[in-house]
Amino acid sequence: MNDMLKNILLWLVIAAVLLTVFNNFDSSSDTNRISYSEFVKEVNDGQIAKVVISGYTINGTRSNGESFETVRPAAQDPKMMDDLLSHKVVVEGKMPERQSIWTQLLVASFPILLILAIFMFFMRQMQGGGGGKGGPMSFGKSKARLLPEDQIKTTFADVAGCDEAKEDTEELVDFLREPSKFQRLGGKIPRGILMCGPPGTGKTLLAKAIAGEAKVPFFTISGSDFVEMFVGVGASRVRDMFEQAKKHAPCIIFIDEIDAVGRNRGSGMGGGNDEREQTLNQLLVEMDGFEGNEGIIVIAATNRPDVLDPALLRPGRFDRQVQVGLPDIRGREQILKVHLRKVPCDDDVEPKNIARGTPGFSGADLANLVNEAALFAARSNRRLVNMEQLELAKDKILMGAERKTMVMKEEDKLNTAYHEAGHTIIGYLVPEHDPVYKVSIIPRGRALGVTMYLPEEDKYSVSKRGLESQVCSLYGGRIAEEMIHGFDGVSTGASNDIERATSIARNMVTKWGLSEKLGPFAYEEDDNSGSYISGPTGSKANYFSPETGKIIDVEVQDIINRCYEKATQILTDNRSKLDVMAEALMQYETIDAKQIKEIMDGKKPSPPEGWSDTHGDSSNGNGETKEVVADAEPETKPSSEEGEKRDDFGASPNQANETAPKTSGES
């Protein structure tokens, strides 16, 4: 903004000078100009009353009061003065006006000044307005944006859900506020802090809160801003950034996504890689080289700490790694309270209940949930956000938007109802399984039906019994279809269930050591885990022989067959409840935990609150039903280790996350 004002003022000055000069050069007037011969004739005719002679210019007034102007020739006219006096013309003389020396200098030097001004203007534009931002002459200038201490309003009160990370960074604030407290005892503050964690967990927000609490300048830049196509540019930008930081010390430099420039050296070939390594080398020197950078604290954020160069992580550079992970149930409640303060809420809003139903959500996900709830309330012309809108927002994020315009045939709808009822009954009865809290056959996203399980608390490990219960519940939908329609009537809707169940069973054998025959050995790893044996891109590293592979296949098949038989027996014993639940889903389309319990207790489910007979009509309004095309693939959202379990009937295979045991499945 300041550069723009300077440019505007420069052009205004140039315009004012031009107007002044042009006004001086403008000699036009309203005076009637005549030739010298006409002037002599009028003098002889007695028509001239008065003349004023100034050099070669003669200004005069006729007898009738009209003014005129003429220029006498260079040759002298000896008779002119006699003729004027003889005809009684009043003659006056006037010295010619002479310009001051300053005016003459200005007029003489104006073209040169104008050229110099234009040249300077274009040079400033090429250099990015003098600020080193974005011009072709500013490659070596840092792109770090400076936020003065008075502009940073974020404090630790705005950061929730990561108490441990805040504790690790609070002593930075103490050092920046009172460095002598640490220096008296010879203590040194960490040169750098590396914040690691999944996207959306608040790493950038925590860095801004540190600067806001300490009241120091804050430089922010992305790791990709250092990299350019020209050799040496990245290193020059690093030097320039630290030079600016030294002028504002004590201060904080925040580098977001540092893995763009800090990857392990020697991992590639070519000029681009050499340039990145030069940039990294300069960053290493600036953080801990011969010259000290006292008062400059570097904070970096990444979700890939495993790819960073070891020299960057050693003490003296990034001394400390702060893990900013996904919040637990208490952290989610705190985050929800922070975001709910920004919207008008009804008295029935319970952040704790929402936090319990959103395991695996990051801070960004929770902020999006509150925003979606506010949008739902606005569409309904409500003045307050209540629990109903928050539940709708949660269901939309987890399961996708309702496809209200999609009308299914009765036979497809009935098949979906039995499929979801099979999941629900088995999930309700098997041990160590998350409770079912909602079942719906309303199409959402690209899924035809959904069964949602709500964990009672955050889980960080799962027993073998719990994993087998998950496999049983995943096969519940397919078994229910087979019981109703026979083997020939089983649909493709269970493809995603089969893939997830197979993945869990294989992980039990190859990763988690839950096979009695093979014992506690790891036979498979992902290729990004640092294993020394790897296959093609995206493949897995295997640590077993072909003979062991056959045993693994047998063990996996044995787990699946045992769970399949157990699930079949459960549904056979509860066939009447399966029919009642499917009928309830056909009537109400969605049933909750209360109605599920009533069915499992042998009672008839009560209608949902506000239910009327007009609900549940599957026609298109004209008494007709429309045929639905083949089952579409659901657009799913990966869940975390404590992700909320749900089944999407009609889903296509979705690769399960195999890095750790799941407390629940994924859609």
Secondary structure, 3 states (H helix, E strand, C coil): CHHHHHHHHHHHHHHHHHHHHHHHHCCCCCCEECCHHHHHHHHHHCCEEEEEEECCEEEEEECCCCEEEEECCCCCCCCHHHHHHHCCCEEEECCCCCCCHHHHHHHHHHHHHHHHHHHHHHHHHHCHHHHHCCCCCCCCCCCCEEECHHHCCCCHHHCCCCHHHHHHHHHHHHHHHCCHHHHCCCCCCCCEEEEECCCCCCHHHHHHHHHHHHCCCEEEEEHHHHCCCCCCHHHHHHHHHHHHHHHCCCEEEEEECHHHCCECCCCCCCHHHHHHHHHHHHHHHHHCCCCCCCCEEEEEEECCHHHECHHHHCCCCEEEEEECCCCCHHHHHHHHHHHHCCCCECCCCCHHHHHHCCCCCCHHHHHHHHHHHHHHHHHCCCCCECHHHHHHHHHHHHHCCECCCCCCCHHHHHHHHHHHHHHHHHHHHCCCCCCEEEEECCCECCECEEEEECCCCCCCCCCHHHHHHHHHHHCHHHHHHHHHHCHHHCCHHHHHHHHHHHHHHHHHHHCCCCCCCCCCCCCEEEHHHCCCCCCCCCCEEECCCHHHHHHHHHHHHHHHHHHHHHHHHHHHHCHHHHHHHHHHHHHHCEEEHHHHHHHHCCCCCCCCCCCCCCCCCCCCCCCCCCCCCCCCCCCCCCCCCCCCEEEEECCCCCCCCCCCCCCCCCC
